Amino acid sequence: MCYIERKEFATAPWSAKAPIAAWSIENYGTVTEIEPITTWKMPAIDGMFFDSLVGYWGVSDNLKRLSINWQTGPRFGRGFVYPILETPGGVLNLGVPKTTWFS
């Protein structure tokens, strides 16, 4: 299972800000919008991994950067900031990411 939250833009892991929205991803393809989790249970650890992936993303106030943060185990996670670029025709795309943290 994968649990994803949309939060305010953040470059540090596990922002304490309240989630704006949340989704569950099951079997690599079924995405369901759900209520954000407010009470967390201790994840089961199998080797170096948790039994689920937890992540969050956010867009900066000026709409120029996207932060993506995720963790799949006690010592395995990453955070990135992508610039949001716009072509002359108005198409948005992501630029080269900058790593903000890793474990």
Secondary structure, 3 states (H helix, E strand, C coil): CEEEEECCCCCCCCCCCCCCEEEEEECCCEEEEECCCCCCCCCCEECCEECCEEEEEEECCCCCEEEEEEEEECCEEEEEEEEEEECCCCCEEECCCEEEEEC
